[in-house]
């Protein structure tokens, strides 16, 4: 198994690193949501402008994960 981080954009999964695959090769994937999605879920019931807070928390987490 080869774990790979990807970003989902415009209905396409885009790897964040080079893959050791042959062009046209088919693979199976397992999608595991990032911790950012779990954090947003925990924050969904907070009253203090919760939508902005959810987006801010997700943006902070995504920037952290991508920069690592």
N, C-alpha and C positions, 0 to 999 in steps of 0.2 A: 504494500500500500504506500502511496506517495501523497501525504497531506499537502495541499496547496491552498493558499489564500487567494480569493478572487473578489472582484468587485462586479456587481450586477448593474449594467448600464444599458438603456435602450433595448431591453429584452435579450441581452447577451451577457454571459458570464465571461469576464476578462481576467485571466491570471495576472497576479501581481509579480510574478517571477517567471523566468524562462522554464519551459517544460521540456523534458527529455522524451518527446514523442515524435513519431513519424507523421508527416502531413497526411491527413485523411484517416488516421488511426482512431478507432472508436474506443471510448472508455466509459466506465460506470462511475457516477458520482454520488456522494451522500452529502446532503445540504444540512449544515449545522449553523443555526443563527448565531450571530456574534453576541457577546455579553452586552453590547449597546442595546440590542433589542430587548434583552431581559431587563435592563435598567429602566428603559422607557416604560415597560410594562409595570414595573414597581411604582413609577412616578405618576401613572395615569390618574390616580385619585387625589392628587395634591391640588388644593384649591388656588394657590398663588399663581395665577396665569399659567396653568399647568401645561398648556400646549407649547408655549414659549420655553418653559423649563424642560419639557421633554426633548424638544429640538436642540436646545443648548447642551443638554447632557449627552445626547447622541453624537453631536458634532465634536464635543470634547473627546469622547471615547474613540471615535473613528480617527481623529487626528493622532491620538496616542498610539493606536494600533498600527496605523499606516507608517508612522515615524519610527517604530521599533524595528 
